[in-house]
């Protein structure tokens, strides 16, 4: 894993709360609220942004940075190492090959798309396992315990979940990269914007931060079969439908594995885990110490 | 102060030159021109030492052969010149048969393998006195090789512009050439005769070496390693190491250079044509490490894994 500085969260395009993604989300939210003036009140209220759940998110966000640096990152092996091991395994098993006839641009397109699909697919399954395996759900509850959603809620994740997602990242990205390096060697390149996979960059620019917000941005039903809309993710954070919409960017996995819930299928909903499950302090979050309220 | 200014100016001048342009000038073109010159000399003298020079300069051309990447018409050209590790035919038996035949060489030497540098080696170094027919065959083969070497030189000369354009693509071609060459060097040229490769583990046989008749295989290995050194080693001209270093992969570059240096050391220490010696085992180890180091450098240069958004959860 590469080094991380706290400031990187806002200045690195690799982070969800990169200033440009926040700015684009703000712009989309402004347009949305212009057409839905009734929702202005809640979205601009101090009640939302200074809600105990939101302030806990902010505090946890700051502290979790140090947890990541000292606890999570040293444990996780890097995607580079996985890529090397994969390439060596293929080379030792099948021998060296030189693939000709595939252009540089074709390889770039194929690699960019494969990385995105594999990464999104593995995210879907790990996320689903976090819900369906009781032991993992204990930890994932930390994320779902948020009673209000702000972009910072994205970072309300227990360190164990960080570790699991870190391994998922290293394994999926490392294996794909290793296979491509084995097949194409130096011809490998990624279509990127500011160093980020172009597909992920566009997804973030199109308001990924609204997933953890109260902007009920919905897509047409047919689009929601392909891409998860911000509101579909908010549905996932509801007390009733938290076992739906596990998808990161693509909704296709939810559609194919029967966990999809369209925006129009849900009316009013309550966020969080209900009265019996919430955390008051950062220590409570880390120690999974729930309070009744 | 003056020295510092000179150094800065030199540094800027050095970097002003594109890596592709510099490799073109100092490695690709230099090697192919040298190969053609050595071949013409050999055509005149038919001397064994001149064969060594020609063969070594050809190995240098083959190591960093980029014509195939730039124009698919040139994919097969190296195979017309060199058939090492190509096909399963018994080349020497065929050549012996042709030597005894009275048919015209145009008919007898119709196959590329019989007009290759490997055939040339056999005819020039095989034991016994050289016959008239043998000399005729040598001259005929040299003409054939000259024709292809000249076509490579012509291609490089007419494609100079390509080397300064699309530097990213060019870097990828160079990296792949180094990786491919390091693999063939360790597995085919050292591992197979030494019985260290996957295919021939514990079954050493020097006859599997690249030039078993002339016993010039060490020279071929040396020429290849020297080309790697020219491409990525410490040189007075801008080379591929600048690409690796500018990507922040200094440690990886150091490793690559170290393995090339150590491989050359082991090769120079190796007893004459003894593929079972400890030095050759060391050489194989270094070449394996070199091949792996190229991949590690590649991953370092590509920085692919850092270009992916690592989302925390959702």
Interface residues (C-beta under 8 A of the other chain):
Chain A: X1 X2 X13 X14 X15 X16 X78 X79 X80 X83 X84 X87 X88 X91 X92 X95 X96 X98 X100 X104 X115 X119 X123 X127 X130 X140 X143 X154 X155 X157 X161 X162 X165 X166 X169 X173 X174 X177 X181 X185 X186 X187 X188 X189 X190 X192 X195 X196 X197 X200 X201 X204 X211 X233 X248
Chain B: X68 X72 X75 X168 X169 X171 X172 X173 X174 X175 X176 X179 X180 X183 X184 X187 X198 X292 X295 X296 X298 X299 X300 X301 X302 X303 X304 X305 X306 X307 X308 X309 X310 X311 X312 X313 X314
